[in-house]
Amino acid sequence: MKVLVTGASGFLGRHLLALLDAHPTYEPTGLCRRPERFGTIPVDITRADLVTHPNLTEVFKGFGAIIHAAGAVSHDPRDARTMYASHVTGTERLLAAARDAGVGRVVFVSTSGTIAVSETSQTLDETAPSPLAITKEWPYYRSKLFAEQAAMNASSDELDVVVLNPSLLLGPAAGSPYDSRATTTAGDGVLSPLLRGELTLSPSGGISFVDVRDVAHVAVRALGHGHPGRRYLLAGANWTFADFYSRAARIAQCRAPGFKAPGFGARLLKFLPKRATDRLPGTPLELEMASCTWWANSARAATELGFTPREPLDTLSEAVRAAQRSLHA
């Protein structure tokens, strides 16, 4: 079966292409806005922008399934329109064109932040109520939630839609030839402040992360399994930020944060003038998000999709090494 992977040049997209290329059942094609990011790789790459392409239906014809992993990441409120266009408009156009082109299934890669985010220390599953009251001022997670709602609503007799909700993606690059050029991984943003010695306080909340290779395996399995119109949380570890950074510091052989920031303090930062927050290891909005707990229960994915996360310390070790290489590149 021919499978199209959107966001092919991204961290997860490259892993998906490598895995599908090695699979005996699937014939993958990557779709992205800038194919020149790749060197010579053994799969076809198609150039298209999901937001602006005039005829996505024609692009999607002949494909049996699409793994929709395209998107942009920004936590800057000034980028709210870009986040909405990339995630909501792009996903709505993809779903409509996939249905018209006769695509059988779409696996939509969302985020655990549309479900498992809380202001208290609790682990949430797919039955949790919408966290929009918490995330309404966070442009990335707000737009991903709306895109996910569009995907769930599009699941029908004409088009199967399965939604995956991974937590923070960590791990190594996909490997040659799929990473013939250096790429930034999702772990750089959360690990770089520690590695640069800028993190004096651990955020008060809890982090959830998962190995990018485990998510890629589940996404490929979801092509033939999983219930249409159902969401699947994917988490490899649920730790406090204090534990996460102390373990990462031991791996990196650098100084760990000595104290934990009070939860209420992060919420107050957004009311301070910009000059008072310029030297913080993140924006006030990012620090506010880090005061929340992002712990996710993956029991449904384990039961229905065979999700078995690898040892989280192995994932963290590879993520630390990748972030160190990125810092010194």
N, C-alpha and C positions, 0 to 999 in steps of 0.2 A: 504494500500500500504506500502511496505517495503521501508524505507528511511535510507540511510547511511549518517552519519555526520562525515566528516573528521575534524581533529583538535578537537576531542571530549573532550580532557582534558583541553582545553583552556578556557578563560573567556567567550567568546561567545558560544563555543561548549557545555559547561555544561548547559547554559541556553536553548540552542536548544534541548538538550536531555530531559530536564525536561518538556519543552513545548510539544514536540512531544509525550512523554510518556503519557501525560494527554489528548492528542487529540484522539477522537474516530476513526479517519480515518487512522491514521498512526501507523506503527510498526517500531520504531527506533532501529538502531544499531550504536554504536559509533566506530570510527576507530582512532587509535592514535599509536604512537611509544612506549608509556610506559603505558599500562593499569594499572600497579601497582599504579599509581597516584590516582586511584579511590579506595574507600572502596567497600562495598557491595552496588550495586545500582540495580534497577529493570529493567535494559536494558542490552542487550548483548554488549560486547566490543570486538573488533577485533584488534589484533596487526598487523600493517603493516607500512612500511616506503614508502611513495609514490615515493621517488627517487630511492630506491634500490630494492624494492620487485620484484622478478623475474616474477610474473604472476598476475598482478592486475586484468586482465580480469576475472580470476577465482574468485577472492575476490568479484568482483562486480556483479556476476551473481545472478539473483533473485531479485535484487533491482529495484524498479520502478523509483527512483529518488535519487540524491546525493546532499547534501548541502556541498559545498567545503569551509570549514572555516579554513583549516590548513595553517600554515605559521610560519615564524619566524620574529622577530623584532630586528633589529640592525641598528644604524646610524653610525657605525664605518666603514670607507672605507676599513679597512682590512678584513671585513666580506662580501665584495662584492660577492665573489664566492659562499659563503654559501647562501646569499640572492637569487642569481640567481638560484642555484640548488633547493632551497626550493620552490620558487615561480614559476619560469618559467619551469624548467625541471619537477618538481612535477606536475604542472598543465597540461602540455602537455601530460605526461604519463597518468594522470587521465582521460583526455578527450578522448584519443585514446582507453583506456581500457573500459571506459563507453560506447562508441559507439559499440565496439566489443561485449560487454556483453549484449547489448540490453537495456541499461538504457534509459528511456524516456526523462528525464529532469535533467539538472545540474543547480543548483543555486550557482553561484560563488560569494563569498563574497570578494570583492576587497577593495578599500579605496577611500575616496573622494579626496585624494591627487593625483590621476591619472587624475583629472579633475579640481577641484576647488582649485587652488593655484595660487596666483597672487602677483606681487611685488607692486601692488597698492590696494587701499581699494575698492574692488568691489566684488559683490556676483555673482557667476557663476552658470550656469546650464549645462545640459548635451550637449548643443550645443557648448560649449566653445572649442577652439582649444587645442591641446595637450600641456601640460606644460613642455614637455621634455627639452626645452631650459633652464628652471629654475631648474628642478629636475635631470638633467643628472649626477650631481656629488653626488647625494643622493642615496646610494645603495638600501635602502629599497623601496623608491618610484619608482625608475627606474625599479627595478625588478617587482614590482607589476603592473606597466604600461605594461611591455612586457607580463606578464602573462595574464593580462586582454585582450590584443590584441589577444593572442592565443585563449582565451575563446570566444571572439566575432567571430573570424574566424571559430571556430569549430561548431558554431550554424548552423544547416542544417535540411533537412527533416529527417535525421536519429537521430539527437540529438538536443533537444531544450536546449539552454543555456540562462539563465537570469542572469544579473550581478547586484549586489547590491554594492553601493559605500557609506558606512557609514563614517561619520567623527569620531573623537576620541570617543571611547567607554568609557562611565562612568556608574557608578551605583553600585549596591550591588552584592555580590556573588550569585550564583544560589540557595543556600540553601540546607539543608540536604534532601536526602543523596548525592546529586550531588556535594556538596562541603564538603565532610566528612574530607578532609584535607585542611589546609589553602592554599589559592592560591593568587598570586599577581594579582591585577586587572590592567587594562590598565591605570587607573588614577594615579597610584603611581608615574610614571615618571614625570608627569607634576605637581603634587601636593607636592611631597616630599620635593623639595627645599624650598617651602614656609613654610611647617610645621617644617622643621629643622632650620628655621631662616636664610637661606643662600641667599634668594632672595631679594637683596637690590634695584634692578631695574626691572621694568616690561618690557618685550620685546615690541618692537614697533609695531608688527603686530597684526593680529586678529585670534582668535581661533574659531573653530566650534566643537561642541560635540553633542553626542546623547546618549540616554539611551540604554544600552545593551538589556534591555527587549523589547524595542520598535523595535530594529533591529531584535531580535529573532522572534517577531510576524510577521514582514514583510517577513522574510525569509521563514517562514512556509506558509504564504499566497502566496508567489511567487511559491510554489510548484504547485499550481493549477491556478495561474493567472500571469499576466505580459506577455509582448510580447517577444518572443525569439529574441535574438540578440540585446536586448535593455538594456541600463544602467539606474540605478535609484539611484540618490543621496539621502542620508538620513542624515539630520541635524536637531538637536533639538534646537540649539541656535547658533547664530553668534554674538560673542562679541569681543571687543578688549581684548588683554591680560591684560591691566590695569584694565578693568572692571571685568574680570574673577578672577584675583587675589585679588582684593579688596573685592569682594563678598565671595570668598573662605575664606579670612582672617576673615571676620565677622563671618562666620559660625564656623570656627575653634578657634575663639577668640585669634588670634595671630596678629602680626604686618604685615601690608600690605606693599608692596614695595612703597617707597616714591616718586620715580621718574620713568619716562619712558625713556628707552634707545633710543638713536638716531638710526634710521634704518641703516644708512651707517656704524655705528660702528660695528655691528654684522658681516658684510662682511669683515671687516678689520682684525678681530680676527684670521682668519685662516692663516694669514701671520706672526703672532707673534710666537716666540719660545714657546715650550710646557711649560717651567717653568713659563712663563708669564700668562698662562691660567689655570694652575692646580687648582686654588681656585675658578674658576667660577662655577656657578650652572648648568653646562652643558658643552658639548664640543663646540668648535667653530662652528662645522657644525650644531649642534642642535640649537645654538643661531642664526645662519644664517637662519635656517628654521623658527624660531620664529619671525624673522623680516618680514616674508611674511604674507599675508592675506589668510586664508583658508575658507572663507565664501561660503556656498553652498545653492542653491535654491532647495527645495525638492518638488516643485509643481507637477512634473510628478509622483512621488511616491504617493503623496496624492491623485491624481486623479485616478491612475490606480491600486494602491495596497492598498489604504485605509490607508496610513501612517498618523498617528495622534500622534505627539510627546507629551509627558507629560510635565508638568511644569518644565522648566530647573533648577530652584532653588531647587526643590525636588531632581532631579538627582544629582546636585552638592553637596547637603547636604549629601546624601548617599555615594557619592564618597569620600568626605572629611572624613567621619567617617570610611570608609573602609581603606583609606590611613593611618589614625591615628592608627588603629588597626595593620596594617602591620608594621608600624614604631616601635611599642612597642611589637611586637610578639617575 
